[in-house]
Amino acid sequence: MPIRTVIIIIVALIAIVLVCLWKFVLNKDSNSEQTSNNTEKQSDSTNDTTSNPIVGSWVHCDSIIGWGEDQFIYDDEEMAYTFNPDGTGKYVAGEIELIVEYDVNGNNLNMSLGGTTKKTYTYSIEGNTLNINGDAGGWKCTKE
């Protein structure tokens, strides 16, 4: 098969994937708006700015992969989380931006990125540093 044909096929496949992702993100945005409207109707004190210190923008998030001596820290200055008082927010990593839905219960953070199933993480805040820990590692972010 000529190289030109292979390149055309690859470009077409990339275009199809991008269109699918674009439609997926648009669909999640409309679903997120509906969820956000429903969330606003409910009164949840765990997402109140005064009682929830996680609310705000957290930037320069380092990814922490592994535990103990096997721990690897990846410094990513483009990764950031924003947690709004209403249980919504956003995750940004370079060109990628995903809708966040979350709630907190004690030191547990139940979070969904881009409409995925919520996962439970533990979190702590030390000064202006947010630590989020999951099964295989976590993130360490700085309050903006």
A tleap script that builds the chain and sets N, CA, C and O, in Angstrom:
source leaprc.protein.ff14SB
mol = sequence {
  NMET PRO ILE ARG THR VAL ILE ILE ILE ILE
  VAL ALA LEU ILE ALA ILE VAL LEU VAL CYS
  LEU TRP LYS PHE VAL LEU ASN LYS ASP SER
  ASN SER GLU GLN THR SER ASN ASN THR GLU
  LYS GLN SER ASP SER THR ASN ASP THR THR
  SER ASN PRO ILE VAL GLY SER TRP VAL HIE
  CYS ASP SER ILE ILE GLY TRP GLY GLU ASP
  GLN PHE ILE TYR ASP ASP GLU GLU MET ALA
  TYR THR PHE ASN PRO ASP GLY THR GLY LYS
  TYR VAL ALA GLY GLU ILE GLU LEU ILE VAL
  GLU TYR ASP VAL ASN GLY ASN ASN LEU ASN
  MET SER LEU GLY GLY THR THR LYS LYS THR
  TYR THR TYR SER ILE GLU GLY ASN THR LEU
  ASN ILE ASN GLY ASP ALA GLY GLY TRP LYS
  CYS THR LYS CGLU
}
set mol.1.N position { 0.855 -1.164 0.000 }
set mol.1.CA position { 0.000 0.000 0.000 }
set mol.1.C position { 0.905 1.233 0.000 }
set mol.1.O position { 1.850 1.299 0.787 }
set mol.2.N position { 0.636 2.200 -0.861 }
set mol.2.CA position { 1.484 3.396 -0.931 }
set mol.2.C position { 1.399 4.201 0.370 }
set mol.2.O position { 0.375 4.194 1.053 }
set mol.3.N position { 2.478 4.885 0.694 }
set mol.3.CA position { 2.568 5.673 1.927 }
set mol.3.C position { 1.516 6.778 1.958 }
set mol.3.O position { 0.997 7.110 3.024 }
set mol.4.N position { 1.201 7.344 0.808 }
set mol.4.CA position { 0.196 8.408 0.748 }
set mol.4.C position { -1.171 7.875 1.188 }
set mol.4.O position { -1.893 8.563 1.910 }
set mol.5.N position { -1.526 6.690 0.773 }
set mol.5.CA position { -2.793 6.081 1.168 }
set mol.5.C position { -2.826 5.827 2.671 }
set mol.5.O position { -3.848 6.053 3.319 }
set mol.6.N position { -1.719 5.362 3.222 }
set mol.6.CA position { -1.632 5.112 4.659 }
set mol.6.C position { -1.805 6.415 5.431 }
set mol.6.O position { -2.502 6.446 6.445 }
set mol.7.N position { -1.181 7.478 4.966 }
set mol.7.CA position { -1.289 8.783 5.637 }
set mol.7.C position { -2.730 9.284 5.584 }
set mol.7.O position { -3.237 9.807 6.576 }
set mol.8.N position { -3.389 9.131 4.447 }
set mol.8.CA position { -4.787 9.576 4.316 }
set mol.8.C position { -5.684 8.788 5.265 }
set mol.8.O position { -6.575 9.363 5.891 }
set mol.9.N position { -5.465 7.507 5.377 }
set mol.9.CA position { -6.263 6.678 6.290 }
set mol.9.C position { -6.047 7.106 7.738 }
set mol.9.O position { -7.001 7.214 8.507 }
set mol.10.N position { -4.801 7.348 8.103 }
set mol.10.CA position { -4.487 7.770 9.480 }
set mol.10.C position { -5.136 9.114 9.779 }
set mol.10.O position { -5.729 9.282 10.845 }
set mol.11.N position { -5.040 10.077 8.862 }
set mol.11.CA position { -5.651 11.393 9.070 }
set mol.11.C position { -7.166 11.260 9.192 }
set mol.11.O position { -7.776 11.932 10.025 }
set mol.12.N position { -7.780 10.409 8.381 }
set mol.12.CA position { -9.228 10.210 8.457 }
set mol.12.C position { -9.630 9.603 9.798 }
set mol.12.O position { -10.628 10.013 10.390 }
set mol.13.N position { -8.864 8.638 10.274 }
set mol.13.CA position { -9.163 8.031 11.573 }
set mol.13.C position { -9.025 9.039 12.706 }
set mol.13.O position { -9.842 9.058 13.626 }
set mol.14.N position { -8.005 9.866 12.643 }
set mol.14.CA position { -7.818 10.905 13.665 }
set mol.14.C position { -8.999 11.870 13.639 }
set mol.14.O position { -9.497 12.269 14.691 }
set mol.15.N position { -9.450 12.248 12.441 }
set mol.15.CA position { -10.594 13.157 12.328 }
set mol.15.C position { -11.844 12.533 12.934 }
set mol.15.O position { -12.597 13.208 13.636 }
set mol.16.N position { -12.066 11.260 12.669 }
set mol.16.CA position { -13.243 10.571 13.223 }
set mol.16.C position { -13.183 10.547 14.748 }
set mol.16.O position { -14.186 10.810 15.412 }
set mol.17.N position { -12.021 10.234 15.303 }
set mol.17.CA position { -11.856 10.205 16.763 }
set mol.17.C position { -12.115 11.583 17.358 }
set mol.17.O position { -12.782 11.692 18.387 }
set mol.18.N position { -11.600 12.637 16.728 }
set mol.18.CA position { -11.801 13.989 17.244 }
set mol.18.C position { -13.274 14.382 17.204 }
set mol.18.O position { -13.764 15.011 18.142 }
set mol.19.N position { -13.992 14.026 16.136 }
set mol.19.CA position { -15.419 14.328 16.056 }
set mol.19.C position { -16.180 13.585 17.151 }
set mol.19.O position { -17.061 14.159 17.791 }
set mol.20.N position { -15.851 12.325 17.367 }
set mol.20.CA position { -16.513 11.548 18.424 }
set mol.20.C position { -16.261 12.156 19.796 }
set mol.20.O position { -17.186 12.278 20.599 }
set mol.21.N position { -15.019 12.539 20.072 }
set mol.21.CA position { -14.697 13.171 21.360 }
set mol.21.C position { -15.443 14.485 21.520 }
set mol.21.O position { -15.942 14.790 22.603 }
set mol.22.N position { -15.523 15.264 20.448 }
set mol.22.CA position { -16.212 16.543 20.497 }
set mol.22.C position { -17.679 16.336 20.826 }
set mol.22.O position { -18.227 17.043 21.672 }
set mol.23.N position { -18.326 15.377 20.170 }
set mol.23.CA position { -19.734 15.087 20.447 }
set mol.23.C position { -19.914 14.567 21.870 }
set mol.23.O position { -20.891 14.915 22.533 }
set mol.24.N position { -18.990 13.745 22.344 }
set mol.24.CA position { -19.053 13.216 23.698 }
set mol.24.C position { -18.982 14.357 24.711 }
set mol.24.O position { -19.759 14.383 25.666 }
set mol.25.N position { -18.064 15.298 24.514 }
set mol.25.CA position { -17.899 16.418 25.444 }
set mol.25.C position { -19.138 17.299 25.424 }
set mol.25.O position { -19.595 17.731 26.483 }
set mol.26.N position { -19.697 17.579 24.244 }
set mol.26.CA position { -20.908 18.394 24.177 }
set mol.26.C position { -22.062 17.722 24.905 }
set mol.26.O position { -22.811 18.395 25.613 }
set mol.27.N position { -22.222 16.432 24.754 }
set mol.27.CA position { -23.286 15.697 25.425 }
set mol.27.C position { -23.091 15.746 26.936 }
set mol.27.O position { -24.056 15.923 27.679 }
set mol.28.N position { -21.853 15.590 27.393 }
set mol.28.CA position { -21.594 15.624 28.835 }
set mol.28.C position { -21.852 17.011 29.385 }
set mol.28.O position { -22.341 17.140 30.508 }
set mol.29.N position { -21.529 18.089 28.606 }
set mol.29.CA position { -21.778 19.445 29.072 }
set mol.29.C position { -23.261 19.677 29.304 }
set mol.29.O position { -23.629 20.283 30.311 }
set mol.30.N position { -24.133 19.211 28.398 }
set mol.30.CA position { -25.567 19.405 28.580 }
set mol.30.C position { -26.072 18.582 29.753 }
set mol.30.O position { -26.922 19.053 30.508 }
set mol.31.N position { -25.565 17.351 29.926 }
set mol.31.CA position { -25.950 16.545 31.084 }
set mol.31.C position { -25.458 17.187 32.369 }
set mol.31.O position { -26.148 17.155 33.388 }
set mol.32.N position { -24.264 17.771 32.324 }
set mol.32.CA position { -23.704 18.406 33.505 }
set mol.32.C position { -24.533 19.618 33.917 }
set mol.32.O position { -24.716 19.873 35.107 }
set mol.33.N position { -25.043 20.375 32.917 }
set mol.33.CA position { -25.886 21.520 33.233 }
set mol.33.C position { -27.158 21.067 33.933 }
set mol.33.O position { -27.596 21.707 34.889 }
set mol.34.N position { -27.764 19.962 33.468 }
set mol.34.CA position { -28.962 19.448 34.110 }
set mol.34.C position { -28.651 19.003 35.531 }
set mol.34.O position { -29.411 19.295 36.454 }
set mol.35.N position { -27.540 18.298 35.712 }
set mol.35.CA position { -27.145 17.850 37.041 }
set mol.35.C position { -26.864 19.044 37.938 }
set mol.35.O position { -27.231 19.049 39.113 }
set mol.36.N position { -26.203 20.070 37.369 }
set mol.36.CA position { -25.890 21.268 38.135 }
set mol.36.C position { -27.171 21.955 38.597 }
set mol.36.O position { -27.252 22.395 39.743 }
set mol.37.N position { -28.177 22.054 37.721 }
set mol.37.CA position { -29.443 22.663 38.102 }
set mol.37.C position { -30.113 21.875 39.217 }
set mol.37.O position { -30.669 22.466 40.142 }
set mol.38.N position { -30.068 20.549 39.142 }
set mol.38.CA position { -30.650 19.718 40.191 }
set mol.38.C position { -29.879 19.873 41.496 }
set mol.38.O position { -30.472 19.892 42.574 }
set mol.39.N position { -28.550 19.986 41.396 }
set mol.39.CA position { -27.719 20.125 42.581 }
set mol.39.C position { -27.990 21.443 43.287 }
set mol.39.O position { -27.996 21.505 44.516 }
set mol.40.N position { -28.220 22.521 42.494 }
set mol.40.CA position { -28.486 23.825 43.089 }
set mol.40.C position { -29.763 23.799 43.918 }
set mol.40.O position { -29.881 24.540 44.893 }
set mol.41.N position { -30.719 22.954 43.542 }
set mol.41.CA position { -31.982 22.885 44.261 }
set mol.41.C position { -31.829 22.209 45.616 }
set mol.41.O position { -32.637 22.419 46.521 }
set mol.42.N position { -30.772 21.386 45.747 }
set mol.42.CA position { -30.556 20.688 47.001 }
set mol.42.C position { -29.631 21.521 47.876 }
set mol.42.O position { -28.728 22.183 47.365 }
set mol.43.N position { -29.842 21.494 49.165 }
set mol.43.CA position { -28.984 22.214 50.088 }
set mol.43.C position { -28.028 21.221 50.726 }
set mol.43.O position { -28.443 20.351 51.491 }
set mol.44.N position { -26.754 21.354 50.411 }
set mol.44.CA position { -25.759 20.419 50.920 }
set mol.44.C position { -24.664 21.215 51.607 }
set mol.44.O position { -23.842 21.840 50.937 }
set mol.45.N position { -24.641 21.203 52.918 }
set mol.45.CA position { -23.686 22.017 53.661 }
set mol.45.C position { -22.247 21.566 53.464 }
set mol.45.O position { -21.325 22.336 53.734 }
set mol.46.N position { -22.025 20.320 52.994 }
set mol.46.CA position { -20.640 19.874 52.788 }
set mol.46.C position { -19.980 20.592 51.627 }
set mol.46.O position { -18.753 20.588 51.530 }
set mol.47.N position { -20.759 21.215 50.736 }
set mol.47.CA position { -20.191 21.950 49.629 }
set mol.47.C position { -20.291 23.460 49.823 }
set mol.47.O position { -20.105 24.217 48.869 }
set mol.48.N position { -20.577 23.900 51.021 }
set mol.48.CA position { -20.624 25.309 51.356 }
set mol.48.C position { -19.187 25.830 51.473 }
set mol.48.O position { -18.333 25.180 52.076 }
set mol.49.N position { -18.929 27.008 50.893 }
set mol.49.CA position { -17.580 27.580 50.891 }
set mol.49.C position { -17.023 27.716 52.298 }
set mol.49.O position { -15.837 27.474 52.524 }
set mol.50.N position { -17.873 28.103 53.250 }
set mol.50.CA position { -17.371 28.335 54.596 }
set mol.50.C position { -17.023 27.046 55.318 }
set mol.50.O position { -16.127 27.042 56.163 }
set mol.51.N position { -17.714 25.938 55.005 }
set mol.51.CA position { -17.443 24.690 55.713 }
set mol.51.C position { -16.611 23.707 54.892 }
set mol.51.O position { -16.272 22.633 55.390 }
set mol.52.N position { -16.276 24.046 53.657 }
set mol.52.CA position { -15.537 23.134 52.801 }
set mol.52.C position { -14.282 23.806 52.254 }
set mol.52.O position { -14.363 24.571 51.293 }
set mol.53.N position { -13.146 23.536 52.841 }
set mol.53.CA position { -11.915 24.203 52.406 }
set mol.53.C position { -11.408 23.760 51.041 }
set mol.53.O position { -10.476 24.370 50.517 }
set mol.54.N position { -11.992 22.710 50.441 }
set mol.54.CA position { -11.531 22.264 49.120 }
set mol.54.C position { -12.014 23.208 48.013 }
set mol.54.O position { -11.458 23.216 46.915 }
set mol.55.N position { -13.058 24.007 48.307 }
set mol.55.CA position { -13.604 24.928 47.312 }
set mol.55.C position { -12.529 25.945 46.922 }
set mol.55.O position { -11.872 26.543 47.774 }
set mol.56.N position { -12.373 26.122 45.611 }
set mol.56.CA position { -11.404 27.077 45.084 }
set mol.56.C position { -10.620 26.485 43.936 }
set mol.56.O position { -10.937 25.403 43.442 }
set mol.57.N position { -9.599 27.196 43.516 }
set mol.57.CA position { -8.753 26.754 42.413 }
set mol.57.C position { -7.430 26.249 42.947 }
set mol.57.O position { -6.790 26.891 43.779 }
set mol.58.N position { -7.032 25.086 42.453 }
set mol.58.CA position { -5.794 24.422 42.870 }
set mol.58.C position { -4.958 24.194 41.613 }
set mol.58.O position { -5.417 23.544 40.674 }
set mol.59.N position { -3.743 24.721 41.591 }
set mol.59.CA position { -2.926 24.713 40.378 }
set mol.59.C position { -1.607 23.991 40.605 }
set mol.59.O position { -1.300 23.557 41.715 }
set mol.60.N position { -0.835 23.871 39.533 }
set mol.60.CA position { 0.497 23.242 39.566 }
set mol.60.C position { 0.444 21.885 40.270 }
set mol.60.O position { 1.225 21.615 41.182 }
set mol.61.N position { -0.485 21.043 39.831 }
set mol.61.CA position { -0.683 19.746 40.466 }
set mol.61.C position { 0.394 18.752 40.039 }
set mol.61.O position { 0.587 18.499 38.850 }
set mol.62.N position { 1.079 18.205 41.009 }
set mol.62.CA position { 2.055 17.153 40.750 }
set mol.62.C position { 1.334 15.817 40.851 }
set mol.62.O position { 0.591 15.576 41.802 }
set mol.63.N position { 1.555 14.951 39.869 }
set mol.63.CA position { 1.001 13.596 39.931 }
set mol.63.C position { 1.943 12.733 40.745 }
set mol.63.O position { 3.150 12.728 40.506 }
set mol.64.N position { 1.395 12.001 41.707 }
set mol.64.CA position { 2.189 11.107 42.546 }
set mol.64.C position { 1.772 9.686 42.196 }
set mol.64.O position { 0.627 9.290 42.418 }
set mol.65.N position { 2.702 8.930 41.653 }
set mol.65.CA position { 2.409 7.574 41.200 }
set mol.65.C position { 3.159 6.603 42.099 }
set mol.65.O position { 4.375 6.709 42.264 }
set mol.66.N position { 2.430 5.657 42.680 }
set mol.66.CA position { 3.048 4.664 43.551 }
set mol.66.C position { 3.105 5.138 44.993 }
set mol.66.O position { 2.609 6.214 45.327 }
set mol.67.N position { 3.714 4.326 45.838 }
set mol.67.CA position { 3.778 4.607 47.273 }
set mol.67.C position { 5.181 4.334 47.796 }
set mol.67.O position { 5.933 3.558 47.208 }
set mol.68.N position { 5.524 4.977 48.902 }
set mol.68.CA position { 6.790 4.724 49.593 }
set mol.68.C position { 8.007 4.949 48.720 }
set mol.68.O position { 8.091 5.947 48.004 }
set mol.69.N position { 8.956 4.017 48.778 }
set mol.69.CA position { 10.195 4.147 48.029 }
set mol.69.C position { 9.978 4.042 46.521 }
set mol.69.O position { 10.808 4.509 45.741 }
set mol.70.N position { 8.875 3.436 46.110 }
set mol.70.CA position { 8.573 3.282 44.692 }
set mol.70.C position { 7.813 4.472 44.135 }
set mol.70.O position { 7.343 4.432 42.998 }
set mol.71.N position { 7.688 5.524 44.919 }
set mol.71.CA position { 6.906 6.682 44.520 }
set mol.71.C position { 7.640 7.495 43.446 }
set mol.71.O position { 8.850 7.711 43.523 }
set mol.72.N position { 6.872 7.938 42.445 }
set mol.72.CA position { 7.384 8.772 41.372 }
set mol.72.C position { 6.526 10.025 41.328 }
set mol.72.O position { 5.298 9.932 41.303 }
set mol.73.N position { 7.148 11.191 41.319 }
set mol.73.CA position { 6.409 12.445 41.269 }
set mol.73.C position { 6.639 13.097 39.911 }
set mol.73.O position { 7.777 13.335 39.507 }
set mol.74.N position { 5.530 13.385 39.206 }
set mol.74.CA position { 5.583 14.035 37.909 }
set mol.74.C position { 5.071 15.457 38.080 }
set mol.74.O position { 3.894 15.667 38.376 }
set mol.75.N position { 5.948 16.428 37.894 }
set mol.75.CA position { 5.604 17.835 38.062 }
set mol.75.C position { 4.892 18.323 36.803 }
set mol.75.O position { 5.490 18.366 35.728 }
set mol.76.N position { 3.620 18.689 36.933 }
set mol.76.CA position { 2.847 19.140 35.783 }
set mol.76.C position { 2.249 20.503 36.092 }
set mol.76.O position { 1.205 20.598 36.737 }
set mol.77.N position { 2.907 21.552 35.635 }
set mol.77.CA position { 2.455 22.906 35.930 }
set mol.77.C position { 1.169 23.274 35.198 }
set mol.77.O position { 0.552 24.289 35.521 }
set mol.78.N position { 0.746 22.467 34.210 }
set mol.78.CA position { -0.466 22.782 33.465 }
set mol.78.C position { -1.702 22.104 34.042 }
set mol.78.O position { -2.812 22.389 33.594 }
set mol.79.N position { -1.547 21.222 35.012 }
set mol.79.CA position { -2.694 20.514 35.585 }
set mol.79.C position { -3.291 21.330 36.724 }
set mol.79.O position { -2.571 21.835 37.586 }
set mol.80.N position { -4.629 21.453 36.716 }
set mol.80.CA position { -5.297 22.230 37.761 }
set mol.80.C position { -6.718 21.709 37.984 }
set mol.80.O position { -7.339 21.145 37.082 }
set mol.81.N position { -7.214 21.910 39.199 }
set mol.81.CA position { -8.591 21.585 39.564 }
set mol.81.C position { -9.261 22.846 40.083 }
set mol.81.O position { -8.630 23.663 40.753 }
set mol.82.N position { -10.539 22.999 39.770 }
set mol.82.CA position { -11.360 24.032 40.377 }
set mol.82.C position { -12.574 23.343 40.977 }
set mol.82.O position { -13.275 22.598 40.290 }
set mol.83.N position { -12.824 23.591 42.262 }
set mol.83.CA position { -13.978 23.029 42.958 }
set mol.83.C position { -14.901 24.179 43.336 }
set mol.83.O position { -14.526 25.048 44.123 }
set mol.84.N position { -16.110 24.187 42.775 }
set mol.84.CA position { -17.107 25.216 43.074 }
set mol.84.C position { -17.938 24.786 44.289 }
set mol.84.O position { -18.005 23.596 44.599 }
set mol.85.N position { -18.568 25.740 44.974 }
set mol.85.CA position { -19.378 25.399 46.153 }
set mol.85.C position { -20.556 24.478 45.853 }
set mol.85.O position { -21.034 23.787 46.753 }
set mol.86.N position { -21.040 24.452 44.600 }
set mol.86.CA position { -22.226 23.665 44.268 }
set mol.86.C position { -21.926 22.214 43.906 }
set mol.86.O position { -22.825 21.504 43.457 }
set mol.87.N position { -20.690 21.754 44.089 }
set mol.87.CA position { -20.356 20.367 43.791 }
set mol.87.C position { -19.915 20.130 42.359 }
set mol.87.O position { -19.769 18.984 41.936 }
set mol.88.N position { -19.703 21.203 41.608 }
set mol.88.CA position { -19.193 21.093 40.253 }
set mol.88.C position { -17.809 21.728 40.196 }
set mol.88.O position { -17.339 22.309 41.174 }
set mol.89.N position { -17.175 21.611 39.061 }
set mol.89.CA position { -15.878 22.239 38.885 }
set mol.89.C position { -15.292 21.842 37.554 }
set mol.89.O position { -16.007 21.428 36.642 }
set mol.90.N position { -13.972 21.972 37.450 }
set mol.90.CA position { -13.313 21.561 36.219 }
set mol.90.C position { -11.904 21.071 36.513 }
set mol.90.O position { -11.273 21.432 37.507 }
set mol.91.N position { -11.447 20.227 35.594 }
set mol.91.CA position { -10.098 19.688 35.613 }
set mol.91.C position { -9.460 20.137 34.310 }
set mol.91.O position { -10.038 19.955 33.238 }
set mol.92.N position { -8.269 20.725 34.395 }
set mol.92.CA position { -7.565 21.186 33.208 }
set mol.92.C position { -6.164 20.594 33.214 }
set mol.92.O position { -5.450 20.645 34.215 }
set mol.93.N position { -5.790 20.027 32.062 }
set mol.93.CA position { -4.423 19.529 31.864 }
set mol.93.C position { -4.019 19.895 30.441 }
set mol.93.O position { -4.362 19.192 29.490 }
set mol.94.N position { -3.295 20.990 30.304 }
set mol.94.CA position { -2.923 21.454 28.974 }
set mol.94.C position { -4.160 21.840 28.188 }
set mol.94.O position { -4.917 22.712 28.613 }
set mol.95.N position { -4.374 21.204 27.050 }
set mol.95.CA position { -5.515 21.489 26.178 }
set mol.95.C position { -6.798 20.771 26.622 }
set mol.95.O position { -7.880 21.075 26.119 }
set mol.96.N position { -6.686 19.832 27.550 }
set mol.96.CA position { -7.837 19.035 27.985 }
set mol.96.C position { -8.547 19.744 29.133 }
set mol.96.O position { -7.910 20.184 30.089 }
set mol.97.N position { -9.870 19.850 29.033 }
set mol.97.CA position { -10.680 20.406 30.116 }
set mol.97.C position { -11.888 19.506 30.308 }
set mol.97.O position { -12.644 19.265 29.367 }
set mol.98.N position { -12.073 19.008 31.526 }
set mol.98.CA position { -13.176 18.113 31.836 }
set mol.98.C position { -14.024 18.698 32.954 }
set mol.98.O position { -13.519 19.381 33.845 }
set mol.99.N position { -15.321 18.421 32.893 }
set mol.99.CA position { -16.247 18.818 33.952 }
set mol.99.C position { -16.017 17.906 35.160 }
set mol.99.O position { -15.856 16.695 35.013 }
set mol.100.N position { -16.004 18.495 36.338 }
set mol.100.CA position { -15.848 17.753 37.586 }
set mol.100.C position { -17.170 17.820 38.347 }
set mol.100.O position { -17.778 18.884 38.460 }
set mol.101.N position { -17.604 16.685 38.861 }
set mol.101.CA position { -18.703 16.641 39.817 }
set mol.101.C position { -18.151 15.978 41.063 }
set mol.101.O position { -17.484 14.947 40.973 }
set mol.102.N position { -18.420 16.557 42.228 }
set mol.102.CA position { -17.811 16.032 43.449 }
set mol.102.C position { -18.712 16.273 44.655 }
set mol.102.O position { -19.632 17.091 44.627 }
set mol.103.N position { -18.411 15.534 45.703 }
set mol.103.CA position { -18.953 15.815 47.021 }
set mol.103.C position { -17.912 15.337 48.024 }
set mol.103.O position { -17.061 14.504 47.713 }
set mol.104.N position { -17.996 15.873 49.217 }
set mol.104.CA position { -17.056 15.488 50.266 }
set mol.104.C position { -17.819 14.932 51.457 }
set mol.104.O position { -18.949 15.330 51.741 }
set mol.105.N position { -17.172 14.002 52.142 }
set mol.105.CA position { -17.729 13.416 53.349 }
set mol.105.C position { -16.538 13.168 54.268 }
set mol.105.O position { -15.806 12.192 54.102 }
set mol.106.N position { -16.353 14.060 55.234 }
set mol.106.CA position { -15.160 13.968 56.078 }
set mol.106.C position { -13.929 14.245 55.239 }
set mol.106.O position { -13.832 15.291 54.598 }
set mol.107.N position { -12.973 13.297 55.241 }
set mol.107.CA position { -11.784 13.479 54.408 }
set mol.107.C position { -11.874 12.673 53.109 }
set mol.107.O position { -10.866 12.471 52.432 }
set mol.108.N position { -13.080 12.215 52.763 }
set mol.108.CA position { -13.298 11.509 51.497 }
set mol.108.C position { -13.795 12.489 50.442 }
set mol.108.O position { -14.704 13.282 50.686 }
set mol.109.N position { -13.184 12.419 49.272 }
set mol.109.CA position { -13.576 13.209 48.121 }
set mol.109.C position { -14.110 12.236 47.075 }
set mol.109.O position { -13.360 11.416 46.544 }
set mol.110.N position { -15.402 12.328 46.779 }
set mol.110.CA position { -16.023 11.500 45.746 }
set mol.110.C position { -16.075 12.350 44.491 }
set mol.110.O position { -16.775 13.362 44.455 }
set mol.111.N position { -15.334 11.948 43.451 }
set mol.111.CA position { -15.154 12.817 42.296 }
set mol.111.C position { -15.334 12.056 40.985 }
set mol.111.O position { -14.903 10.913 40.836 }
set mol.112.N position { -15.984 12.733 40.047 }
set mol.112.CA position { -16.183 12.236 38.686 }
set mol.112.C position { -15.564 13.241 37.727 }
set mol.112.O position { -15.824 14.440 37.826 }
set mol.113.N position { -14.744 12.754 36.795 }
set mol.113.CA position { -14.152 13.606 35.768 }
set mol.113.C position { -14.808 13.303 34.432 }
set mol.113.O position { -14.819 12.153 33.991 }
set mol.114.N position { -15.355 14.324 33.785 }
set mol.114.CA position { -15.927 14.150 32.459 }
set mol.114.C position { -17.097 13.200 32.406 }
set mol.114.O position { -17.299 12.542 31.385 }
set mol.115.N position { -17.880 13.101 33.474 }
set mol.115.CA position { -19.063 12.254 33.465 }
set mol.115.C position { -18.804 10.788 33.770 }
set mol.115.O position { -19.710 9.963 33.654 }
set mol.116.N position { -17.584 10.453 34.156 }
set mol.116.CA position { -17.285 9.066 34.507 }
set mol.116.C position { -17.906 8.737 35.858 }
set mol.116.O position { -18.395 9.628 36.552 }
set mol.117.N position { -17.888 7.467 36.230 }
set mol.117.CA position { -18.386 7.045 37.535 }
set mol.117.C position { -17.536 7.690 38.625 }
set mol.117.O position { -16.313 7.762 38.511 }
set mol.118.N position { -18.195 8.156 39.677 }
set mol.118.CA position { -17.459 8.779 40.779 }
set mol.118.C position { -16.544 7.768 41.453 }
set mol.118.O position { -16.925 6.624 41.701 }
set mol.119.N position { -15.330 8.216 41.742 }
set mol.119.CA position { -14.382 7.418 42.507 }
set mol.119.C position { -14.142 8.126 43.821 }
set mol.119.O position { -14.236 9.351 43.898 }
set mol.120.N position { -13.834 7.371 44.846 }
set mol.120.CA position { -13.582 7.945 46.162 }
set mol.120.C position { -12.084 8.060 46.391 }
set mol.120.O position { -11.332 7.102 46.209 }
set mol.121.N position { -11.672 9.247 46.790 }
set mol.121.CA position { -10.285 9.555 47.136 }
set mol.121.C position { -10.277 10.083 48.560 }
set mol.121.O position { -11.308 10.534 49.059 }
set mol.122.N position { -9.144 10.035 49.209 }
set mol.122.CA position { -8.992 10.752 50.470 }
set mol.122.C position { -8.261 12.049 50.151 }
set mol.122.O position { -7.460 12.118 49.219 }
set mol.123.N position { -8.554 13.067 50.941 }
set mol.123.CA position { -7.853 14.329 50.718 }
set mol.123.C position { -7.510 14.970 52.050 }
set mol.123.O position { -8.132 14.709 53.079 }
set mol.124.N position { -6.500 15.817 51.987 }
set mol.124.CA position { -6.123 16.625 53.148 }
set mol.124.C position { -5.603 17.952 52.626 }
set mol.124.O position { -5.120 18.052 51.499 }
set mol.125.N position { -5.711 18.961 53.466 }
set mol.125.CA position { -5.192 20.275 53.114 }
set mol.125.C position { -4.224 20.681 54.210 }
set mol.125.O position { -4.570 20.729 55.390 }
set mol.126.N position { -3.012 20.968 53.790 }
set mol.126.CA position { -1.964 21.411 54.715 }
set mol.126.C position { -1.476 22.764 54.224 }
set mol.126.O position { -0.754 22.855 53.231 }
set mol.127.N position { -1.884 23.829 54.942 }
set mol.127.CA position { -1.544 25.179 54.493 }
set mol.127.C position { -2.232 25.473 53.173 }
set mol.127.O position { -3.460 25.450 53.089 }
set mol.128.N position { -1.435 25.752 52.130 }
set mol.128.CA position { -2.013 26.007 50.813 }
set mol.128.C position { -1.803 24.825 49.860 }
set mol.128.O position { -1.804 25.001 48.641 }
set mol.129.N position { -1.624 23.617 50.418 }
set mol.129.CA position { -1.400 22.420 49.619 }
set mol.129.C position { -2.550 21.438 49.788 }
set mol.129.O position { -2.913 21.072 50.906 }
set mol.130.N position { -3.121 21.015 48.657 }
set mol.130.CA position { -4.176 20.010 48.631 }
set mol.130.C position { -3.545 18.683 48.231 }
set mol.130.O position { -2.901 18.585 47.187 }
set mol.131.N position { -3.733 17.666 49.063 }
set mol.131.CA position { -3.261 16.312 48.764 }
set mol.131.C position { -4.470 15.438 48.491 }
set mol.131.O position { -5.363 15.329 49.331 }
set mol.132.N position { -4.505 14.807 47.306 }
set mol.132.CA position { -5.568 13.880 46.940 }
set mol.132.C position { -4.923 12.522 46.720 }
set mol.132.O position { -3.987 12.404 45.930 }
set mol.133.N position { -5.410 11.495 47.407 }
set mol.133.CA position { -4.820 10.162 47.307 }
set mol.133.C position { -5.846 9.150 46.854 }
set mol.133.O position { -6.980 9.136 47.331 }
set mol.134.N position { -5.429 8.288 45.912 }
set mol.134.CA position { -6.290 7.232 45.393 }
set mol.134.C position { -5.587 5.890 45.488 }
set mol.134.O position { -4.611 5.735 46.221 }
set mol.135.N position { -6.097 4.923 44.736 }
set mol.135.CA position { -5.565 3.562 44.768 }
set mol.135.C position { -4.106 3.461 44.364 }
set mol.135.O position { -3.334 2.749 45.007 }
set mol.136.N position { -3.718 4.163 43.305 }
set mol.136.CA position { -2.377 3.988 42.741 }
set mol.136.C position { -1.521 5.235 42.858 }
set mol.136.O position { -0.499 5.346 42.182 }
set mol.137.N position { -1.914 6.165 43.693 }
set mol.137.CA position { -1.144 7.398 43.826 }
set mol.137.C position { -2.083 8.555 44.080 }
set mol.137.O position { -3.143 8.382 44.684 }
set mol.138.N position { -1.698 9.739 43.621 }
set mol.138.CA position { -2.548 10.894 43.844 }
set mol.138.C position { -1.989 12.147 43.229 }
set mol.138.O position { -1.204 12.101 42.281 }
set mol.139.N position { -2.409 13.290 43.789 }
set mol.139.CA position { -1.997 14.591 43.308 }
set mol.139.C position { -1.694 15.482 44.490 }
set mol.139.O position { -2.250 15.323 45.577 }
set mol.140.N position { -0.800 16.423 44.254 }
set mol.140.CA position { -0.470 17.451 45.241 }
set mol.140.C position { -0.562 18.788 44.504 }
set mol.140.O position { 0.187 19.037 43.560 }
set mol.141.N position { -1.500 19.654 44.949 }
set mol.141.CA position { -1.766 20.899 44.247 }
set mol.141.C position { -1.603 22.082 45.194 }
set mol.141.O position { -1.666 21.932 46.414 }
set mol.142.N position { -1.392 23.257 44.611 }
set mol.142.CA position { -1.205 24.494 45.357 }
set mol.142.C position { -2.424 25.390 45.168 }
set mol.142.O position { -2.922 25.540 44.052 }
set mol.143.N position { -2.910 25.992 46.271 }
set mol.143.CA position { -4.069 26.899 46.214 }
set mol.143.C position { -3.679 28.140 45.417 }
set mol.143.O position { -2.623 28.737 45.628 }
set mol.144.N position { -4.577 28.510 44.486 }
set mol.144.CA position { -4.314 29.691 43.653 }
set mol.144.C position { -4.706 30.931 44.406 }
set mol.144.O position { -4.567 32.038 43.887 }
savepdb mol mol.pdb
quit
